Amino acid sequence: MQTRYETVFILTPVLSEDQVKEAVSKFEGFLKTNGATMVHQENWGLRKLAYPIQKKSTGFYHLMEFEAPGDLINKFEVEFKRDERVLRFLTVKMEKHHIAFAESRRNKKEATA
């Protein structure tokens, strides 16, 4: 049984655009090779942090929404901890109301684009 999760992670601002894409594709590849299905991704770009992390005040934000078995999440988070490019990450299990909200938000975005 697959459960839907949402992960937001922040990459260090010293990376180039290609390095950011490479980091994102690394995490996406990890999920796919371990049986997860990507539902949605958003690159939120370079944003100001609420407080400095490792003396940095900005970071590249990225959101991934995916379906995966529950035992994969610990392995996925270990990948984040091992990668020095990641400043912060948070993975949340999505309940039915969260899923409905995320899908309606996406549909609104697509309608205005």
CYANA upper distance limits for C-alpha pairs under 8 A (distance plus 0.5 A):
  1 MET  CA     69 PRO  CA      7.00
  2 GLN  CA     67 GLU  CA      6.09
  2 GLN  CA     68 ALA  CA      5.45
  2 GLN  CA     69 PRO  CA      5.45
  2 GLN  CA     70 GLY  CA      8.01
  3 THR  CA     67 GLU  CA      5.80
  3 THR  CA     68 ALA  CA      6.06
  3 THR  CA     69 PRO  CA      6.61
  3 THR  CA     70 GLY  CA      7.28
  3 THR  CA     93 LYS  CA      7.88
  3 THR  CA     94 MET  CA      8.28
  4 ARG  CA     65 GLU  CA      7.73
  4 ARG  CA     66 PHE  CA      6.14
  4 ARG  CA     67 GLU  CA      4.72
  4 ARG  CA     68 ALA  CA      6.96
  4 ARG  CA     93 LYS  CA      6.69
  4 ARG  CA     94 MET  CA      6.05
  4 ARG  CA     95 GLU  CA      8.41
  5 TYR  CA     65 GLU  CA      6.29
  5 TYR  CA     66 PHE  CA      5.96
  5 TYR  CA     67 GLU  CA      6.57
  5 TYR  CA     68 ALA  CA      7.90
  5 TYR  CA     91 THR  CA      7.19
  5 TYR  CA     92 VAL  CA      6.08
  5 TYR  CA     93 LYS  CA      5.02
  5 TYR  CA     94 MET  CA      5.80
  6 GLU  CA     63 LEU  CA      7.61
  6 GLU  CA     64 MET  CA      6.19
  6 GLU  CA     65 GLU  CA      4.90
  6 GLU  CA     66 PHE  CA      6.95
  6 GLU  CA     91 THR  CA      6.12
  6 GLU  CA     92 VAL  CA      5.78
  6 GLU  CA     93 LYS  CA      7.01
  6 GLU  CA     94 MET  CA      7.18
  7 THR  CA     63 LEU  CA      6.23
  7 THR  CA     64 MET  CA      5.71
  7 THR  CA     65 GLU  CA      6.93
  7 THR  CA     89 PHE  CA      7.48
  7 THR  CA     90 LEU  CA      5.99
  7 THR  CA     91 THR  CA      4.68
  7 THR  CA     92 VAL  CA      6.83
  8 VAL  CA     61 TYR  CA      7.49
  8 VAL  CA     62 HIS  CA      6.12
  8 VAL  CA     63 LEU  CA      4.93
  8 VAL  CA     64 MET  CA      6.92
  8 VAL  CA     89 PHE  CA      6.16
  8 VAL  CA     90 LEU  CA      5.97
  8 VAL  CA     91 THR  CA      7.12
  9 PHE  CA     61 TYR  CA      6.36
  9 PHE  CA     62 HIS  CA      6.06
  9 PHE  CA     63 LEU  CA      7.18
  9 PHE  CA     86 VAL  CA      7.51
  9 PHE  CA     87 LEU  CA      8.09
  9 PHE  CA     88 ARG  CA      6.14
  9 PHE  CA     89 PHE  CA      4.53
  9 PHE  CA     90 LEU  CA      6.88
 10 ILE  CA     59 GLY  CA      6.21
 10 ILE  CA     60 PHE  CA      5.83
 10 ILE  CA     61 TYR  CA      5.08
 10 ILE  CA     62 HIS  CA      7.01
 10 ILE  CA     86 VAL  CA      6.33
 10 ILE  CA     87 LEU  CA      5.97
 10 ILE  CA     88 ARG  CA      5.76
 10 ILE  CA     89 PHE  CA      6.78
 11 LEU  CA     15 LEU  CA      8.43
 11 LEU  CA     20 VAL  CA      7.90
 11 LEU  CA     59 GLY  CA      6.02
 11 LEU  CA     60 PHE  CA      5.42
 11 LEU  CA     61 TYR  CA      7.02
 11 LEU  CA     85 ARG  CA      5.96
 11 LEU  CA     86 VAL  CA      5.00
 11 LEU  CA     87 LEU  CA      6.04
 11 LEU  CA     88 ARG  CA      7.93
 12 THR  CA     56 LYS  CA      8.24
 12 THR  CA     58 THR  CA      8.12
 12 THR  CA     59 GLY  CA      5.68
 12 THR  CA     60 PHE  CA      6.98
 12 THR  CA     85 ARG  CA      5.94
 12 THR  CA     86 VAL  CA      6.66
 12 THR  CA     87 LEU  CA      6.49
 13 PRO  CA     46 LEU  CA      7.70
 13 PRO  CA     56 LYS  CA      8.07
 13 PRO  CA     58 THR  CA      6.51
 13 PRO  CA     59 GLY  CA      5.13
 13 PRO  CA     60 PHE  CA      6.55
 15 LEU  CA     19 GLN  CA      6.17
 15 LEU  CA     20 VAL  CA      6.70
 16 SER  CA     20 VAL  CA      6.81
 17 GLU  CA     21 LYS  CA      6.82
 18 ASP  CA     22 GLU  CA      6.61
 19 GLN  CA     23 ALA  CA      6.67
 20 VAL  CA     24 VAL  CA      6.73
 20 VAL  CA     60 PHE  CA      8.23
 21 LYS  CA     25 SER  CA      6.57
 22 GLU  CA     26 LYS  CA      6.59
 23 ALA  CA     27 PHE  CA      7.04
 23 ALA  CA     85 ARG  CA      8.48
 24 VAL  CA     28 GLU  CA      6.65
 24 VAL  CA     62 HIS  CA      8.38
 25 SER  CA     29 GLY  CA      6.31
 26 LYS  CA     30 PHE  CA      6.70
 27 PHE  CA     31 LEU  CA      6.87
 27 PHE  CA     76 PHE  CA      8.44
 27 PHE  CA     79 GLU  CA      8.31
 28 GLU  CA     32 LYS  CA      6.80
 28 GLU  CA     38 MET  CA      8.38
 29 GLY  CA     33 THR  CA      6.52
 30 PHE  CA     34 ASN  CA      6.80
 30 PHE  CA     76 PHE  CA      8.03
 31 LEU  CA     35 GLY  CA      7.01
 31 LEU  CA     36 ALA  CA      5.63
 31 LEU  CA     37 THR  CA      7.97
 31 LEU  CA     68 ALA  CA      8.45
 31 LEU  CA     76 PHE  CA      7.88
 32 LYS  CA     36 ALA  CA      5.51
 32 LYS  CA     37 THR  CA      6.83
 32 LYS  CA     38 MET  CA      8.07
 34 ASN  CA     72 LEU  CA      7.84
 35 GLY  CA     68 ALA  CA      7.17
 35 GLY  CA     69 PRO  CA      8.32
 36 ALA  CA     66 PHE  CA      7.09
 36 ALA  CA     67 GLU  CA      6.01
 36 ALA  CA     68 ALA  CA      4.86
 36 ALA  CA     69 PRO  CA      7.74
 37 THR  CA     66 PHE  CA      5.99
 37 THR  CA     67 GLU  CA      5.61
 37 THR  CA     68 ALA  CA      7.02
 38 MET  CA     64 MET  CA      8.05
 38 MET  CA     65 GLU  CA      6.79
 38 MET  CA     66 PHE  CA      4.88
 38 MET  CA     67 GLU  CA      7.01
 39 VAL  CA     64 MET  CA      8.33
 39 VAL  CA     65 GLU  CA      5.86
 39 VAL  CA     66 PHE  CA      5.40
 39 VAL  CA     67 GLU  CA      7.51
 40 HIS  CA     64 MET  CA      6.54
 40 HIS  CA     65 GLU  CA      5.47
 40 HIS  CA     66 PHE  CA      7.33
 41 GLN  CA     62 HIS  CA      8.04
 41 GLN  CA     63 LEU  CA      6.07
 41 GLN  CA     64 MET  CA      5.07
 41 GLN  CA     65 GLU  CA      6.62
 42 GLU  CA     62 HIS  CA      6.40
 42 GLU  CA     63 LEU  CA      5.59
 42 GLU  CA     64 MET  CA      7.15
 43 ASN  CA     61 TYR  CA      6.94
 43 ASN  CA     62 HIS  CA      5.16
 43 ASN  CA     63 LEU  CA      6.92
 44 TRP  CA     60 PHE  CA      7.64
 44 TRP  CA     61 TYR  CA      5.69
 44 TRP  CA     62 HIS  CA      6.11
 44 TRP  CA     63 LEU  CA      7.97
 45 GLY  CA     59 GLY  CA      8.47
 45 GLY  CA     60 PHE  CA      5.64
 45 GLY  CA     61 TYR  CA      6.10
 45 GLY  CA     62 HIS  CA      7.73
 46 LEU  CA     58 THR  CA      7.08
 46 LEU  CA     59 GLY  CA      5.86
 46 LEU  CA     60 PHE  CA      4.86
 46 LEU  CA     61 TYR  CA      6.93
 47 ARG  CA     58 THR  CA      5.95
 47 ARG  CA     59 GLY  CA      6.15
 47 ARG  CA     60 PHE  CA      6.85
 47 ARG  CA     61 TYR  CA      7.45
 48 LYS  CA     57 SER  CA      6.44
 48 LYS  CA     58 THR  CA      4.79
 48 LYS  CA     59 GLY  CA      7.09
 49 LEU  CA     53 ILE  CA      8.42
 49 LEU  CA     57 SER  CA      5.86
 49 LEU  CA     58 THR  CA      5.60
 49 LEU  CA     59 GLY  CA      7.22
 50 ALA  CA     57 SER  CA      8.36
 51 TYR  CA     57 SER  CA      7.15
 52 PRO  CA     56 LYS  CA      5.71
 52 PRO  CA     57 SER  CA      5.24
 52 PRO  CA     58 THR  CA      8.30
 53 ILE  CA     57 SER  CA      7.25
 53 ILE  CA     87 LEU  CA      7.48
 54 GLN  CA     87 LEU  CA      8.36
 59 GLY  CA     87 LEU  CA      8.39
 68 ALA  CA     72 LEU  CA      7.28
 68 ALA  CA     73 ILE  CA      8.46
 69 PRO  CA     73 ILE  CA      8.27
 71 ASP  CA     75 LYS  CA      8.06
 72 LEU  CA     76 PHE  CA      6.61
 73 ILE  CA     77 GLU  CA      6.62
 73 ILE  CA     91 THR  CA      8.50
 74 ASN  CA     78 VAL  CA      6.76
 75 LYS  CA     79 GLU  CA      7.02
 76 PHE  CA     80 PHE  CA      7.28
 77 GLU  CA     81 LYS  CA      6.83
 78 VAL  CA     82 ARG  CA      6.67
 79 GLU  CA     83 ASP  CA      6.89
 80 PHE  CA     86 VAL  CA      6.80
 80 PHE  CA     89 PHE  CA      7.80
 81 LYS  CA     86 VAL  CA      7.96
 94 MET  CA     98 HIS  CA      6.06
 94 MET  CA     99 ILE  CA      6.54
 95 GLU  CA     99 ILE  CA      6.73
 96 LYS  CA    100 ALA  CA      6.69
 97 HIS  CA    101 PHE  CA      6.61
 98 HIS  CA    102 ALA  CA      6.63
 99 ILE  CA    103 GLU  CA      6.68
100 ALA  CA    104 SER  CA      6.66
101 PHE  CA    105 ARG  CA      6.58
102 ALA  CA    106 ARG  CA      6.69
103 GLU  CA    107 ASN  CA      6.67
104 SER  CA    108 LYS  CA      6.71
105 ARG  CA    109 LYS  CA      6.77
106 ARG  CA    110 GLU  CA      6.71
107 ASN  CA    111 ALA  CA      6.64
108 LYS  CA    112 THR  CA      6.83
109 LYS  CA    113 ALA  CA      6.64
